[in-house]
Amino acid sequence: MQINMLSVFTEQIDAMRRFYADVLGMEVGADLGKYVEFEGVGVRFALCERQVMSEAVDAERFGKPATGRPFSLAFACGDADELASEYGRVTAAGAEAVRPPGDMPWGQRAAFFADPDGNVHELFVA
């Protein structure tokens, strides 16, 4: 089996749509209001209002928000200069700054920012 699509469930569909489209620059491929799918290569990425999915499955068991940090996306940068530039761009555009570029304990250079739901994402030097 191979992953074909990653869907993120949210109560803040409008704020999340704006974040991924306007702050991160992802191109919207389909916008059905409560479901938004972004263009991409390989794995597709979508946002879905949590209530939409809870109506399709057992809402009592599966319709509740996850706790903690349910997921994280990582975006590769070519070098440290690009990493610093992208971190500056996304935080200036509205991403919440979590940790500026720095050397990580696992040996990579990385920076972290959060989306409107508080999911922490990473920029790293490949």
Secondary structure, 3 states (H helix, E strand, C coil): CCCCEEEEEECCHHHHHHHHHHHCCCCEEEECCCEEEECCCCCEEEEEEHHHHHHHCCHHHHCCCCCCCCCCCEEEECCHHHHHHHHHHHHHCCCEEEEEEEECCCCCEEEEEECCCCCEEEEEEC
